């Protein structure tokens, strides 16, 4: 399996984290992983919701201080 792609969206506010996550996922092949790092607290709701709506799988979610990190498998 290839190494996961990374997307640093720290400092961006809604709706930019979801929009840029969607654009990055569209560029990946199904099953590829994307690790997204954000600081917008609303992303804790928005990114999991986006994944459910678009058929992607949220593999992991963790918080490190102010940084939220999502691991997403493209659907």
PDB file of N, CA, C, O and CB in Angstrom:
ATOM      1  N   UNK A   1       0.845  -1.174   0.000  1.00  0.00           N
ATOM      2  CA  UNK A   1       0.000   0.000   0.000  1.00  0.00           C
ATOM      3  C   UNK A   1       0.893   1.241   0.000  1.00  0.00           C
ATOM      4  O   UNK A   1       1.904   1.277   0.702  1.00  0.00           O
ATOM      5  CB  UNK A   1      -0.963  -0.004   1.223  1.00  0.00           C
ATOM      6  N   UNK A   2       0.535   2.234  -0.765  1.00  0.00           N
ATOM      7  CA  UNK A   2       1.300   3.472  -0.839  1.00  0.00           C
ATOM      8  C   UNK A   2       1.143   4.261   0.458  1.00  0.00           C
ATOM      9  O   UNK A   2       0.182   4.080   1.205  1.00  0.00           O
ATOM     10  CB  UNK A   2       0.850   4.320  -2.047  1.00  0.00           C
ATOM     11  N   UNK A   3       2.100   5.127   0.699  1.00  0.00           N
ATOM     12  CA  UNK A   3       2.032   5.987   1.876  1.00  0.00           C
ATOM     13  C   UNK A   3       0.834   6.926   1.743  1.00  0.00           C
ATOM     14  O   UNK A   3       0.480   7.342   0.640  1.00  0.00           O
ATOM     15  CB  UNK A   3       3.351   6.795   2.054  1.00  0.00           C
ATOM     16  N   UNK A   4       0.220   7.252   2.869  1.00  0.00           N
ATOM     17  CA  UNK A   4      -0.947   8.137   2.864  1.00  0.00           C
ATOM     18  C   UNK A   4      -0.547   9.544   2.423  1.00  0.00           C
ATOM     19  O   UNK A   4       0.539  10.025   2.744  1.00  0.00           O
ATOM     20  CB  UNK A   4      -1.602   8.181   4.263  1.00  0.00           C
ATOM     21  N   UNK A   5      -1.434  10.185   1.690  1.00  0.00           N
ATOM     22  CA  UNK A   5      -1.249  11.595   1.340  1.00  0.00           C
ATOM     23  C   UNK A   5      -1.584  12.429   2.567  1.00  0.00           C
ATOM     24  O   UNK A   5      -2.395  12.022   3.399  1.00  0.00           O
ATOM     25  CB  UNK A   5      -2.141  12.008   0.114  1.00  0.00           C
ATOM     26  N   UNK A   6      -0.966  13.587   2.677  1.00  0.00           N
ATOM     27  CA  UNK A   6      -1.207  14.471   3.825  1.00  0.00           C
ATOM     28  C   UNK A   6      -1.708  15.823   3.336  1.00  0.00           C
ATOM     29  O   UNK A   6      -1.298  16.327   2.290  1.00  0.00           O
ATOM     30  CB  UNK A   6       0.083  14.646   4.674  1.00  0.00           C
ATOM     31  N   UNK A   7      -2.615  16.391   4.137  1.00  0.00           N
ATOM     32  CA  UNK A   7      -3.185  17.690   3.811  1.00  0.00           C
ATOM     33  C   UNK A   7      -3.172  18.533   5.081  1.00  0.00           C
ATOM     34  O   UNK A   7      -3.848  18.201   6.054  1.00  0.00           O
ATOM     35  CB  UNK A   7      -4.636  17.552   3.231  1.00  0.00           C
ATOM     36  N   UNK A   8      -2.411  19.617   5.076  1.00  0.00           N
ATOM     37  CA  UNK A   8      -2.304  20.509   6.230  1.00  0.00           C
ATOM     38  C   UNK A   8      -3.248  21.690   6.022  1.00  0.00           C
ATOM     39  O   UNK A   8      -2.992  22.571   5.202  1.00  0.00           O
ATOM     40  CB  UNK A   8      -0.830  20.999   6.432  1.00  0.00           C
ATOM     41  N   UNK A   9      -4.339  21.690   6.778  1.00  0.00           N
ATOM     42  CA  UNK A   9      -5.335  22.750   6.660  1.00  0.00           C
ATOM     43  C   UNK A   9      -5.437  23.558   7.949  1.00  0.00           C
ATOM     44  O   UNK A   9      -6.450  24.209   8.205  1.00  0.00           O
ATOM     45  CB  UNK A   9      -6.697  22.160   6.302  1.00  0.00           C
ATOM     46  N   UNK A  10      -4.391  23.511   8.747  1.00  0.00           N
ATOM     47  CA  UNK A  10      -4.392  24.256  10.005  1.00  0.00           C
ATOM     48  C   UNK A  10      -4.508  25.754   9.709  1.00  0.00           C
ATOM     49  O   UNK A  10      -3.859  26.278   8.804  1.00  0.00           O
ATOM     50  CB  UNK A  10      -3.103  23.954  10.830  1.00  0.00           C
ATOM     51  N   UNK A  11      -5.351  26.424  10.494  1.00  0.00           N
ATOM     52  CA  UNK A  11      -5.548  27.859  10.334  1.00  0.00           C
ATOM     53  C   UNK A  11      -6.699  28.234   9.419  1.00  0.00           C
ATOM     54  O   UNK A  11      -7.103  29.397   9.383  1.00  0.00           O
ATOM     55  CB  UNK A  11      -4.307  28.468   9.819  1.00  0.00           C
ATOM     56  N   UNK A  12      -7.236  27.270   8.678  1.00  0.00           N
ATOM     57  CA  UNK A  12      -8.369  27.557   7.791  1.00  0.00           C
ATOM     58  C   UNK A  12      -9.682  27.319   8.532  1.00  0.00           C
ATOM     59  O   UNK A  12      -9.784  26.416   9.362  1.00  0.00           O
ATOM     60  CB  UNK A  12      -8.304  26.681   6.510  1.00  0.00           C
ATOM     61  N   UNK A  13     -10.678  28.137   8.224  1.00  0.00           N
ATOM     62  CA  UNK A  13     -11.987  28.005   8.855  1.00  0.00           C
ATOM     63  C   UNK A  13     -13.031  27.542   7.857  1.00  0.00           C
ATOM     64  O   UNK A  13     -12.850  27.632   6.643  1.00  0.00           O
ATOM     65  CB  UNK A  13     -12.413  29.325   9.480  1.00  0.00           C
ATOM     66  N   UNK A  14     -14.136  27.040   8.409  1.00  0.00           N
ATOM     67  CA  UNK A  14     -15.272  26.534   7.648  1.00  0.00           C
ATOM     68  C   UNK A  14     -15.668  27.560   6.588  1.00  0.00           C
ATOM     69  O   UNK A  14     -15.744  28.750   6.894  1.00  0.00           O
ATOM     70  CB  UNK A  14     -16.470  26.217   8.586  1.00  0.00           C
ATOM     71  N   UNK A  15     -15.916  27.141   5.374  1.00  0.00           N
ATOM     72  CA  UNK A  15     -16.032  25.784   4.852  1.00  0.00           C
ATOM     73  C   UNK A  15     -14.760  25.263   4.182  1.00  0.00           C
ATOM     74  O   UNK A  15     -14.781  24.183   3.592  1.00  0.00           O
ATOM     75  CB  UNK A  15     -17.157  25.725   3.878  1.00  0.00           C
ATOM     76  N   UNK A  16     -13.659  26.004   4.259  1.00  0.00           N
ATOM     77  CA  UNK A  16     -12.461  25.626   3.499  1.00  0.00           C
ATOM     78  C   UNK A  16     -11.906  24.241   3.824  1.00  0.00           C
ATOM     79  O   UNK A  16     -11.506  23.540   2.895  1.00  0.00           O
ATOM     80  CB  UNK A  16     -11.395  26.633   3.738  1.00  0.00           C
ATOM     81  N   UNK A  17     -11.856  23.798   5.096  1.00  0.00           N
ATOM     82  CA  UNK A  17     -11.323  22.454   5.335  1.00  0.00           C
ATOM     83  C   UNK A  17     -12.088  21.353   4.594  1.00  0.00           C
ATOM     84  O   UNK A  17     -11.478  20.441   4.037  1.00  0.00           O
ATOM     85  CB  UNK A  17     -11.342  22.161   6.813  1.00  0.00           C
ATOM     86  N   UNK A  18     -13.411  21.438   4.586  1.00  0.00           N
ATOM     87  CA  UNK A  18     -14.205  20.410   3.896  1.00  0.00           C
ATOM     88  C   UNK A  18     -14.024  20.522   2.384  1.00  0.00           C
ATOM     89  O   UNK A  18     -13.877  19.507   1.703  1.00  0.00           O
ATOM     90  CB  UNK A  18     -15.705  20.538   4.266  1.00  0.00           C
ATOM     91  N   UNK A  19     -14.034  21.726   1.861  1.00  0.00           N
ATOM     92  CA  UNK A  19     -13.877  21.900   0.412  1.00  0.00           C
ATOM     93  C   UNK A  19     -12.525  21.379  -0.070  1.00  0.00           C
ATOM     94  O   UNK A  19     -12.449  20.696  -1.091  1.00  0.00           O
ATOM     95  CB  UNK A  19     -14.031  23.379   0.033  1.00  0.00           C
ATOM     96  N   UNK A  20     -11.478  21.695   0.650  1.00  0.00           N
ATOM     97  CA  UNK A  20     -10.138  21.249   0.235  1.00  0.00           C
ATOM     98  C   UNK A  20      -9.937  19.756   0.468  1.00  0.00           C
ATOM     99  O   UNK A  20      -9.213  19.101  -0.282  1.00  0.00           O
ATOM    100  CB  UNK A  20      -9.065  22.033   0.986  1.00  0.00           C
ATOM    101  N   UNK A  21     -10.576  19.218   1.506  1.00  0.00           N
ATOM    102  CA  UNK A  21     -10.524  17.767   1.729  1.00  0.00           C
ATOM    103  C   UNK A  21     -11.193  17.048   0.563  1.00  0.00           C
ATOM    104  O   UNK A  21     -10.662  16.060   0.055  1.00  0.00           O
ATOM    105  CB  UNK A  21     -11.210  17.383   3.074  1.00  0.00           C
ATOM    106  N   UNK A  22     -12.355  17.537   0.138  1.00  0.00           N
ATOM    107  CA  UNK A  22     -13.058  16.932  -0.990  1.00  0.00           C
ATOM    108  C   UNK A  22     -12.233  16.969  -2.261  1.00  0.00           C
ATOM    109  O   UNK A  22     -12.182  15.984  -2.997  1.00  0.00           O
ATOM    110  CB  UNK A  22     -14.374  17.632  -1.219  1.00  0.00           C
ATOM    111  N   UNK A  23     -11.590  18.090  -2.524  1.00  0.00           N
ATOM    112  CA  UNK A  23     -10.759  18.212  -3.726  1.00  0.00           C
ATOM    113  C   UNK A  23      -9.594  17.227  -3.674  1.00  0.00           C
ATOM    114  O   UNK A  23      -9.274  16.588  -4.676  1.00  0.00           O
ATOM    115  CB  UNK A  23     -10.232  19.655  -3.876  1.00  0.00           C
ATOM    116  N   UNK A  24      -8.965  17.105  -2.515  1.00  0.00           N
ATOM    117  CA  UNK A  24      -7.832  16.180  -2.372  1.00  0.00           C
ATOM    118  C   UNK A  24      -8.281  14.731  -2.530  1.00  0.00           C
ATOM    119  O   UNK A  24      -7.575  13.929  -3.141  1.00  0.00           O
ATOM    120  CB  UNK A  24      -7.151  16.371  -1.007  1.00  0.00           C
ATOM    121  N   UNK A  25      -9.445  14.388  -1.987  1.00  0.00           N
ATOM    122  CA  UNK A  25      -9.945  13.014  -2.100  1.00  0.00           C
ATOM    123  C   UNK A  25     -10.276  12.660  -3.546  1.00  0.00           C
ATOM    124  O   UNK A  25     -10.033  11.533  -3.977  1.00  0.00           O
ATOM    125  CB  UNK A  25     -11.186  12.825  -1.220  1.00  0.00           C
ATOM    126  N   UNK A  26     -10.822  13.604  -4.294  1.00  0.00           N
ATOM    127  CA  UNK A  26     -11.160  13.340  -5.701  1.00  0.00           C
ATOM    128  C   UNK A  26      -9.917  13.012  -6.527  1.00  0.00           C
ATOM    129  O   UNK A  26     -10.013  12.328  -7.546  1.00  0.00           O
ATOM    130  CB  UNK A  26     -11.882  14.548  -6.309  1.00  0.00           C
ATOM    131  N   UNK A  27      -8.762  13.493  -6.095  1.00  0.00           N
ATOM    132  CA  UNK A  27      -7.515  13.247  -6.829  1.00  0.00           C
ATOM    133  C   UNK A  27      -6.903  11.884  -6.499  1.00  0.00           C
ATOM    134  O   UNK A  27      -5.935  11.473  -7.139  1.00  0.00           O
ATOM    135  CB  UNK A  27      -6.508  14.345  -6.522  1.00  0.00           C
ATOM    136  N   UNK A  28      -7.458  11.179  -5.505  1.00  0.00           N
ATOM    137  CA  UNK A  28      -6.921   9.884  -5.086  1.00  0.00           C
ATOM    138  C   UNK A  28      -7.693   8.737  -5.724  1.00  0.00           C
ATOM    139  O   UNK A  28      -8.821   8.912  -6.184  1.00  0.00           O
ATOM    140  CB  UNK A  28      -6.959   9.757  -3.562  1.00  0.00           C
ATOM    141  N   UNK A  29      -7.078   7.575  -5.745  1.00  0.00           N
ATOM    142  CA  UNK A  29      -7.748   6.357  -6.211  1.00  0.00           C
ATOM    143  C   UNK A  29      -8.570   5.781  -5.059  1.00  0.00           C
ATOM    144  O   UNK A  29      -8.224   5.987  -3.896  1.00  0.00           O
ATOM    145  CB  UNK A  29      -6.710   5.304  -6.740  1.00  0.00           C
ATOM    146  N   UNK A  30      -9.659   5.060  -5.365  1.00  0.00           N
ATOM    147  CA  UNK A  30     -10.445   4.425  -4.305  1.00  0.00           C
ATOM    148  C   UNK A  30      -9.561   3.566  -3.399  1.00  0.00           C
ATOM    149  O   UNK A  30      -8.724   2.793  -3.865  1.00  0.00           O
ATOM    150  CB  UNK A  30     -11.565   3.566  -4.914  1.00  0.00           C
ATOM    151  N   UNK A  31      -9.772   3.727  -2.094  1.00  0.00           N
ATOM    152  CA  UNK A  31      -9.003   2.977  -1.109  1.00  0.00           C
ATOM    153  C   UNK A  31      -7.758   3.697  -0.617  1.00  0.00           C
ATOM    154  O   UNK A  31      -7.223   3.352   0.437  1.00  0.00           O
ATOM    155  CB  UNK A  31      -8.611   1.668  -1.681  1.00  0.00           C
ATOM    156  N   UNK A  32      -7.282   4.699  -1.369  1.00  0.00           N
ATOM    157  CA  UNK A  32      -6.113   5.464  -0.927  1.00  0.00           C
ATOM    158  C   UNK A  32      -6.454   6.245   0.337  1.00  0.00           C
ATOM    159  O   UNK A  32      -7.605   6.617   0.564  1.00  0.00           O
ATOM    160  CB  UNK A  32      -5.627   6.424  -2.042  1.00  0.00           C
ATOM    161  N   UNK A  33      -5.430   6.485   1.155  1.00  0.00           N
ATOM    162  CA  UNK A  33      -5.622   7.188   2.419  1.00  0.00           C
ATOM    163  C   UNK A  33      -5.198   8.646   2.321  1.00  0.00           C
ATOM    164  O   UNK A  33      -4.238   8.991   1.632  1.00  0.00           O
ATOM    165  CB  UNK A  33      -4.846   6.499   3.527  1.00  0.00           C
ATOM    166  N   UNK A  34      -5.941   9.490   3.031  1.00  0.00           N
ATOM    167  CA  UNK A  34      -5.626  10.906   3.151  1.00  0.00           C
ATOM    168  C   UNK A  34      -5.630  11.252   4.633  1.00  0.00           C
ATOM    169  O   UNK A  34      -6.594  10.960   5.342  1.00  0.00           O
ATOM    170  CB  UNK A  34      -6.644  11.795   2.350  1.00  0.00           C
ATOM    171  N   UNK A  35      -4.556  11.872   5.098  1.00  0.00           N
ATOM    172  CA  UNK A  35      -4.487  12.355   6.477  1.00  0.00           C
ATOM    173  C   UNK A  35      -4.659  13.869   6.429  1.00  0.00           C
ATOM    174  O   UNK A  35      -3.892  14.575   5.776  1.00  0.00           O
ATOM    175  CB  UNK A  35      -3.125  11.948   7.177  1.00  0.00           C
ATOM    176  N   UNK A  36      -5.683  14.354   7.134  1.00  0.00           N
ATOM    177  CA  UNK A  36      -6.026  15.771   7.128  1.00  0.00           C
ATOM    178  C   UNK A  36      -5.811  16.331   8.530  1.00  0.00           C
ATOM    179  O   UNK A  36      -6.297  15.761   9.508  1.00  0.00           O
ATOM    180  CB  UNK A  36      -7.496  15.994   6.656  1.00  0.00           C
ATOM    181  N   UNK A  37      -5.088  17.442   8.633  1.00  0.00           N
ATOM    182  CA  UNK A  37      -4.892  18.118   9.912  1.00  0.00           C
ATOM    183  C   UNK A  37      -5.548  19.491   9.852  1.00  0.00           C
ATOM    184  O   UNK A  37      -5.295  20.275   8.938  1.00  0.00           O
ATOM    185  CB  UNK A  37      -3.381  18.242  10.256  1.00  0.00           C
ATOM    186  N   UNK A  38      -6.402  19.771  10.850  1.00  0.00           N
ATOM    187  CA  UNK A  38      -7.147  21.027  10.897  1.00  0.00           C
ATOM    188  C   UNK A  38      -7.119  21.590  12.320  1.00  0.00           C
ATOM    189  O   UNK A  38      -6.848  20.872  13.282  1.00  0.00           O
ATOM    190  CB  UNK A  38      -8.612  20.817  10.421  1.00  0.00           C
ATOM    191  N   UNK A  39      -7.404  22.886  12.432  1.00  0.00           N
ATOM    192  CA  UNK A  39      -7.557  23.508  13.741  1.00  0.00           C
ATOM    193  C   UNK A  39      -8.959  24.074  13.936  1.00  0.00           C
ATOM    194  O   UNK A  39      -9.288  24.525  15.033  1.00  0.00           O
ATOM    195  CB  UNK A  39      -6.525  24.608  13.921  1.00  0.00           C
ATOM    196  N   UNK A  40      -9.780  24.061  12.910  1.00  0.00           N
ATOM    197  CA  UNK A  40     -11.152  24.567  13.011  1.00  0.00           C
ATOM    198  C   UNK A  40     -11.990  23.572  13.812  1.00  0.00           C
ATOM    199  O   UNK A  40     -12.165  22.438  13.365  1.00  0.00           O
ATOM    200  CB  UNK A  40     -11.773  24.802  11.593  1.00  0.00           C
ATOM    201  N   UNK A  41     -12.520  23.957  14.990  1.00  0.00           N
ATOM    202  CA  UNK A  41     -13.299  23.019  15.804  1.00  0.00           C
ATOM    203  C   UNK A  41     -14.528  22.460  15.079  1.00  0.00           C
ATOM    204  O   UNK A  41     -14.952  21.340  15.360  1.00  0.00           O
ATOM    205  CB  UNK A  41     -13.739  23.700  17.077  1.00  0.00           C
ATOM    206  N   UNK A  42     -15.099  23.225  14.155  1.00  0.00           N
ATOM    207  CA  UNK A  42     -16.279  22.744  13.426  1.00  0.00           C
ATOM    208  C   UNK A  42     -15.954  21.565  12.515  1.00  0.00           C
ATOM    209  O   UNK A  42     -16.854  20.821  12.123  1.00  0.00           O
ATOM    210  CB  UNK A  42     -16.878  23.872  12.603  1.00  0.00           C
ATOM    211  N   UNK A  43     -14.696  21.389  12.179  1.00  0.00           N
ATOM    212  CA  UNK A  43     -14.298  20.261  11.332  1.00  0.00           C
ATOM    213  C   UNK A  43     -14.577  18.928  12.013  1.00  0.00           C
ATOM    214  O   UNK A  43     -14.733  17.914  11.333  1.00  0.00           O
ATOM    215  CB  UNK A  43     -12.815  20.361  10.976  1.00  0.00           C
ATOM    216  N   UNK A  44     -14.642  18.910  13.344  1.00  0.00           N
ATOM    217  CA  UNK A  44     -14.953  17.676  14.074  1.00  0.00           C
ATOM    218  C   UNK A  44     -16.335  17.152  13.701  1.00  0.00           C
ATOM    219  O   UNK A  44     -16.596  15.954  13.803  1.00  0.00           O
ATOM    220  CB  UNK A  44     -14.875  17.914  15.589  1.00  0.00           C
ATOM    221  N   UNK A  45     -17.212  18.043  13.271  1.00  0.00           N
ATOM    222  CA  UNK A  45     -18.553  17.665  12.812  1.00  0.00           C
ATOM    223  C   UNK A  45     -18.574  17.560  11.292  1.00  0.00           C
ATOM    224  O   UNK A  45     -19.093  16.595  10.731  1.00  0.00           O
ATOM    225  CB  UNK A  45     -19.610  18.691  13.295  1.00  0.00           C
ATOM    226  N   UNK A  46     -18.003  18.564  10.635  1.00  0.00           N
ATOM    227  CA  UNK A  46     -18.124  18.685   9.180  1.00  0.00           C
ATOM    228  C   UNK A  46     -17.415  17.583   8.395  1.00  0.00           C
ATOM    229  O   UNK A  46     -17.982  17.053   7.439  1.00  0.00           O
ATOM    230  CB  UNK A  46     -17.586  20.007   8.750  1.00  0.00           C
ATOM    231  N   UNK A  47     -16.199  17.229   8.774  1.00  0.00           N
ATOM    232  CA  UNK A  47     -15.449  16.244   7.985  1.00  0.00           C
ATOM    233  C   UNK A  47     -16.050  14.845   8.108  1.00  0.00           C
ATOM    234  O   UNK A  47     -16.216  14.182   7.084  1.00  0.00           O
ATOM    235  CB  UNK A  47     -13.985  16.219   8.427  1.00  0.00           C
ATOM    236  N   UNK A  48     -16.388  14.353   9.322  1.00  0.00           N
ATOM    237  CA  UNK A  48     -17.063  13.046   9.384  1.00  0.00           C
ATOM    238  C   UNK A  48     -18.389  13.032   8.608  1.00  0.00           C
ATOM    239  O   UNK A  48     -18.716  12.044   7.950  1.00  0.00           O
ATOM    240  CB  UNK A  48     -17.320  12.663  10.843  1.00  0.00           C
ATOM    241  N   UNK A  49     -19.147  14.128   8.690  1.00  0.00           N
ATOM    242  CA  UNK A  49     -20.415  14.210   7.951  1.00  0.00           C
ATOM    243  C   UNK A  49     -20.157  14.153   6.444  1.00  0.00           C
ATOM    244  O   UNK A  49     -20.853  13.438   5.722  1.00  0.00           O
ATOM    245  CB  UNK A  49     -21.178  15.511   8.316  1.00  0.00           C
ATOM    246  N   UNK A  50     -19.165  14.899   5.971  1.00  0.00           N
ATOM    247  CA  UNK A  50     -18.813  14.882   4.554  1.00  0.00           C
ATOM    248  C   UNK A  50     -18.445  13.466   4.106  1.00  0.00           C
ATOM    249  O   UNK A  50     -18.874  13.015   3.044  1.00  0.00           O
ATOM    250  CB  UNK A  50     -17.647  15.849   4.278  1.00  0.00           C
ATOM    251  N   UNK A  51     -17.655  12.772   4.916  1.00  0.00           N
ATOM    252  CA  UNK A  51     -17.245  11.406   4.562  1.00  0.00           C
ATOM    253  C   UNK A  51     -18.456  10.488   4.421  1.00  0.00           C
ATOM    254  O   UNK A  51     -18.549   9.722   3.462  1.00  0.00           O
ATOM    255  CB  UNK A  51     -16.280  10.842   5.620  1.00  0.00           C
ATOM    256  N   UNK A  52     -19.378  10.565   5.373  1.00  0.00           N
ATOM    257  CA  UNK A  52     -20.595   9.731   5.299  1.00  0.00           C
ATOM    258  C   UNK A  52     -21.402  10.055   4.047  1.00  0.00           C
ATOM    259  O   UNK A  52     -21.847   9.152   3.339  1.00  0.00           O
ATOM    260  CB  UNK A  52     -21.471   9.936   6.556  1.00  0.00           C
ATOM    261  N   UNK A  53     -21.588  11.333   3.779  1.00  0.00           N
ATOM    262  CA  UNK A  53     -22.403  11.760   2.639  1.00  0.00           C
ATOM    263  C   UNK A  53     -21.783  11.371   1.299  1.00  0.00           C
ATOM    264  O   UNK A  53     -22.507  11.079   0.347  1.00  0.00           O
ATOM    265  CB  UNK A  53     -22.609  13.262   2.686  1.00  0.00           C
ATOM    266  N   UNK A  54     -20.461  11.364   1.214  1.00  0.00           N
ATOM    267  CA  UNK A  54     -19.778  11.116  -0.058  1.00  0.00           C
ATOM    268  C   UNK A  54     -19.281   9.684  -0.226  1.00  0.00           C
ATOM    269  O   UNK A  54     -18.704   9.348  -1.260  1.00  0.00           O
ATOM    270  CB  UNK A  54     -18.621  12.051  -0.192  1.00  0.00           C
ATOM    271  N   UNK A  55     -19.499   8.836   0.781  1.00  0.00           N
ATOM    272  CA  UNK A  55     -19.119   7.430   0.658  1.00  0.00           C
ATOM    273  C   UNK A  55     -17.662   7.129   0.962  1.00  0.00           C
ATOM    274  O   UNK A  55     -17.144   6.086   0.562  1.00  0.00           O
ATOM    275  CB  UNK A  55     -19.420   6.966  -0.705  1.00  0.00           C
ATOM    276  N   UNK A  56     -16.998   8.036   1.668  1.00  0.00           N
ATOM    277  CA  UNK A  56     -15.623   7.789   2.098  1.00  0.00           C
ATOM    278  C   UNK A  56     -15.666   7.179   3.495  1.00  0.00           C
ATOM    279  O   UNK A  56     -16.671   7.290   4.197  1.00  0.00           O
ATOM    280  CB  UNK A  56     -14.771   9.109   2.083  1.00  0.00           C
ATOM    281  N   UNK A  57     -14.560   6.527   3.899  1.00  0.00           N
ATOM    282  CA  UNK A  57     -14.528   5.872   5.211  1.00  0.00           C
ATOM    283  C   UNK A  57     -13.568   6.627   6.125  1.00  0.00           C
ATOM    284  O   UNK A  57     -12.392   6.805   5.807  1.00  0.00           O
ATOM    285  CB  UNK A  57     -14.102   4.375   5.081  1.00  0.00           C
ATOM    286  N   UNK A  58     -14.094   7.066   7.264  1.00  0.00           N
ATOM    287  CA  UNK A  58     -13.266   7.722   8.266  1.00  0.00           C
ATOM    288  C   UNK A  58     -12.571   6.630   9.062  1.00  0.00           C
ATOM    289  O   UNK A  58     -13.196   5.959   9.884  1.00  0.00           O
ATOM    290  CB  UNK A  58     -14.114   8.664   9.197  1.00  0.00           C
ATOM    291  N   UNK A  59     -11.279   6.452   8.818  1.00  0.00           N
ATOM    292  CA  UNK A  59     -10.500   5.367   9.412  1.00  0.00           C
ATOM    293  C   UNK A  59     -10.039   5.732  10.816  1.00  0.00           C
ATOM    294  O   UNK A  59      -9.978   4.871  11.693  1.00  0.00           O
ATOM    295  CB  UNK A  59      -9.293   5.032   8.533  1.00  0.00           C
ATOM    296  N   UNK A  60      -9.716   7.000  11.034  1.00  0.00           N
ATOM    297  CA  UNK A  60      -9.232   7.422  12.337  1.00  0.00           C
ATOM    298  C   UNK A  60      -9.467   8.894  12.569  1.00  0.00           C
ATOM    299  O   UNK A  60      -9.529   9.692  11.633  1.00  0.00           O
ATOM    300  CB  UNK A  60      -7.769   7.110  12.480  1.00  0.00           C
ATOM    301  N   UNK A  61      -9.597   9.241  13.849  1.00  0.00           N
ATOM    302  CA  UNK A  61      -9.794  10.633  14.244  1.00  0.00           C
ATOM    303  C   UNK A  61      -9.085  10.814  15.580  1.00  0.00           C
ATOM    304  O   UNK A  61      -9.335  10.064  16.524  1.00  0.00           O
ATOM    305  CB  UNK A  61     -11.332  11.010  14.343  1.00  0.00           C
ATOM    306  N   UNK A  62      -8.204  11.803  15.663  1.00  0.00           N
ATOM    307  CA  UNK A  62      -7.512  12.042  16.924  1.00  0.00           C
ATOM    308  C   UNK A  62      -7.323  13.535  17.139  1.00  0.00           C
ATOM    309  O   UNK A  62      -7.344  14.329  16.198  1.00  0.00           O
ATOM    310  CB  UNK A  62      -6.154  11.317  16.949  1.00  0.00           C
ATOM    311  N   UNK A  63      -7.139  13.891  18.396  1.00  0.00           N
ATOM    312  CA  UNK A  63      -6.940  15.289  18.767  1.00  0.00           C
ATOM    313  C   UNK A  63      -5.591  15.409  19.455  1.00  0.00           C
ATOM    314  O   UNK A  63      -5.271  14.635  20.357  1.00  0.00           O
ATOM    315  CB  UNK A  63      -8.092  15.807  19.692  1.00  0.00           C
ATOM    316  N   UNK A  64      -4.803  16.384  19.021  1.00  0.00           N
ATOM    317  CA  UNK A  64      -3.490  16.651  19.601  1.00  0.00           C
ATOM    318  C   UNK A  64      -3.434  18.147  19.907  1.00  0.00           C
ATOM    319  O   UNK A  64      -3.044  18.945  19.054  1.00  0.00           O
ATOM    320  CB  UNK A  64      -2.316  16.209  18.628  1.00  0.00           C
ATOM    321  N   UNK A  65      -3.821  18.521  21.109  1.00  0.00           N
ATOM    322  CA  UNK A  65      -3.935  19.937  21.447  1.00  0.00           C
ATOM    323  C   UNK A  65      -5.055  20.563  20.633  1.00  0.00           C
ATOM    324  O   UNK A  65      -6.194  20.098  20.680  1.00  0.00           O
ATOM    325  CB  UNK A  65      -2.599  20.678  21.196  1.00  0.00           C
ATOM    326  N   UNK A  66      -4.741  21.612  19.888  1.00  0.00           N
ATOM    327  CA  UNK A  66      -5.746  22.282  19.060  1.00  0.00           C
ATOM    328  C   UNK A  66      -5.896  21.637  17.686  1.00  0.00           C
ATOM    329  O   UNK A  66      -6.764  22.035  16.909  1.00  0.00           O
ATOM    330  CB  UNK A  66      -5.387  23.743  18.895  1.00  0.00           C
ATOM    331  N   UNK A  67      -5.062  20.650  17.380  1.00  0.00           N
ATOM    332  CA  UNK A  67      -5.063  20.038  16.046  1.00  0.00           C
ATOM    333  C   UNK A  67      -5.928  18.781  16.033  1.00  0.00           C
ATOM    334  O   UNK A  67      -5.762  17.885  16.860  1.00  0.00           O
ATOM    335  CB  UNK A  67      -3.625  19.699  15.603  1.00  0.00           C
ATOM    336  N   UNK A  68      -6.851  18.738  15.078  1.00  0.00           N
ATOM    337  CA  UNK A  68      -7.643  17.533  14.816  1.00  0.00           C
ATOM    338  C   UNK A  68      -7.023  16.841  13.616  1.00  0.00           C
ATOM    339  O   UNK A  68      -6.695  17.487  12.621  1.00  0.00           O
ATOM    340  CB  UNK A  68      -9.164  17.871  14.561  1.00  0.00           C
ATOM    341  N   UNK A  69      -6.861  15.520  13.709  1.00  0.00           N
ATOM    342  CA  UNK A  69      -6.252  14.752  12.622  1.00  0.00           C
ATOM    343  C   UNK A  69      -7.235  13.663  12.197  1.00  0.00           C
ATOM    344  O   UNK A  69      -7.657  12.844  13.013  1.00  0.00           O
ATOM    345  CB  UNK A  69      -4.875  14.132  13.060  1.00  0.00           C
ATOM    346  N   UNK A  70      -7.590  13.661  10.930  1.00  0.00           N
ATOM    347  CA  UNK A  70      -8.507  12.673  10.368  1.00  0.00           C
ATOM    348  C   UNK A  70      -7.754  11.813   9.362  1.00  0.00           C
ATOM    349  O   UNK A  70      -6.992  12.328   8.543  1.00  0.00           O
ATOM    350  CB  UNK A  70      -9.734  13.360   9.701  1.00  0.00           C
ATOM    351  N   UNK A  71      -7.969  10.511   9.424  1.00  0.00           N
ATOM    352  CA  UNK A  71      -7.454   9.605   8.402  1.00  0.00           C
ATOM    353  C   UNK A  71      -8.664   9.088   7.639  1.00  0.00           C
ATOM    354  O   UNK A  71      -9.567   8.488   8.222  1.00  0.00           O
ATOM    355  CB  UNK A  71      -6.602   8.419   9.028  1.00  0.00           C
ATOM    356  N   UNK A  72      -8.674   9.324   6.339  1.00  0.00           N
ATOM    357  CA  UNK A  72      -9.831   9.025   5.494  1.00  0.00           C
ATOM    358  C   UNK A  72      -9.406   8.107   4.359  1.00  0.00           C
ATOM    359  O   UNK A  72      -8.390   8.342   3.705  1.00  0.00           O
ATOM    360  CB  UNK A  72     -10.464  10.326   4.935  1.00  0.00           C
ATOM    361  N   UNK A  73     -10.199   7.049   4.127  1.00  0.00           N
ATOM    362  CA  UNK A  73      -9.996   6.179   2.970  1.00  0.00           C
ATOM    363  C   UNK A  73     -10.989   6.611   1.894  1.00  0.00           C
ATOM    364  O   UNK A  73     -12.194   6.674   2.138  1.00  0.00           O
ATOM    365  CB  UNK A  73     -10.182   4.654   3.348  1.00  0.00           C
ATOM    366  N   UNK A  74     -10.477   6.904   0.712  1.00  0.00           N
ATOM    367  CA  UNK A  74     -11.367   7.341  -0.371  1.00  0.00           C
ATOM    368  C   UNK A  74     -12.312   6.211  -0.746  1.00  0.00           C
ATOM    369  O   UNK A  74     -11.904   5.058  -0.888  1.00  0.00           O
ATOM    370  CB  UNK A  74     -10.551   7.799  -1.611  1.00  0.00           C
ATOM    371  N   UNK A  75     -13.582   6.563  -0.904  1.00  0.00           N
ATOM    372  CA  UNK A  75     -14.611   5.591  -1.269  1.00  0.00           C
ATOM    373  C   UNK A  75     -14.693   5.405  -2.756  1.00  0.00           C
ATOM    374  O   UNK A  75     -15.511   4.619  -3.236  1.00  0.00           O
ATOM    375  CB  UNK A  75     -15.954   6.014  -0.737  1.00  0.00           C
TER     376      UNK A  75
END
